[in-house]
Amino acid sequence: MKKNDLKLRKVLMGTFPNSKIPKNINELKMGDLKDWDSMGNFNLILSIEQNFSVKFNMDQVEQIKSIKEIKKILKKSNVED
């Protein structure tokens, strides 16, 4: 498992403590986990920004609805994997 995947998984566990986070997070999207609704998505975005030392712009925030999108944006932001 890649470093960013492990880090993202930890962020998911911290943001959604009442959910069982699968080992393979790549297919997860908003609505798949308990509490991953619009407010949970906002909290997830804030947590990712803090943990990855990145700042998303409004266009990116609007795109983020899945782990795939998060990983794509992190890659574009040159966050090491």
HUURGI-V228638 format. One record per pair of residues at least 12 apart in sequence whose ideal C-beta (glycine too) atoms are under 10 Angstrom apart, sorted by sequence separation. I is the first residue (numbers start at 1). J is the second residue. If there is no record, write none. Layout:
I & J
I & J
This chain:
9 & 21
16 & 28
21 & 33
29 & 41
49 & 61
60 & 72
61 & 73
8 & 21
9 & 22
12 & 25
19 & 32
20 & 33
60 & 73
9 & 23
11 & 25
19 & 33
20 & 34
30 & 44
56 & 70
59 & 73
60 & 74
9 & 24
18 & 33
19 & 34
45 & 60
9 & 25
12 & 28
16 & 32
18 & 34
19 & 35
45 & 61
48 & 64
57 & 73
60 & 76
8 & 25
16 & 33
17 & 34
18 & 35
19 & 36
56 & 73
60 & 77
5 & 23
8 & 26
15 & 33
16 & 34
17 & 35
52 & 70
56 & 74
5 & 24
6 & 25
9 & 28
16 & 35
42 & 61
45 & 64
54 & 73
5 & 25
8 & 28
15 & 35
16 & 36
41 & 61
44 & 64
54 & 74
57 & 77
5 & 26
12 & 33
15 & 36
19 & 40
56 & 77
1 & 23
42 & 64
48 & 70
52 & 74
55 & 77
1 & 24
41 & 64
44 & 67
54 & 77
1 & 25
12 & 36
16 & 40
41 & 65
53 & 77
54 & 78
15 & 40
41 & 66
45 & 70
48 & 73
52 & 77
54 & 79
15 & 41
44 & 70
48 & 74
53 & 79
16 & 43
38 & 65
52 & 79
15 & 43
16 & 44
45 & 73
52 & 80
14 & 43
15 & 44
36 & 65
14 & 44
15 & 45
15 & 46
16 & 47
48 & 79
12 & 44
15 & 47
11 & 44
14 & 47
15 & 48
30 & 64
31 & 65
32 & 66
12 & 47
30 & 65
31 & 66
32 & 67
8 & 44
11 & 47
12 & 48
15 & 51
29 & 65
30 & 66
10 & 47
11 & 48
14 & 51
29 & 66
30 & 67
28 & 66
29 & 67
8 & 47
11 & 50
27 & 66
28 & 67
29 & 68
30 & 69
8 & 48
11 & 51
26 & 66
27 & 67
28 & 68
29 & 69
7 & 48
10 & 51
11 & 52
25 & 66
26 & 67
27 & 68
25 & 67
26 & 68
28 & 70
8 & 51
24 & 67
25 & 68
7 & 51
8 & 52
7 & 52
25 & 70
26 & 71
25 & 71
4 & 52
12 & 67
9 & 67
12 & 70
8 & 67
11 & 70
5 & 67
8 & 70
8 & 71
4 & 70
5 & 71
8 & 74
4 & 71
7 & 74
2 & 71
4 & 74
4 & 75
7 & 79
7 & 81
4 & 79
4 & 80
5 & 81
3 & 80
4 & 81
2 & 80
3 & 81
2 & 81
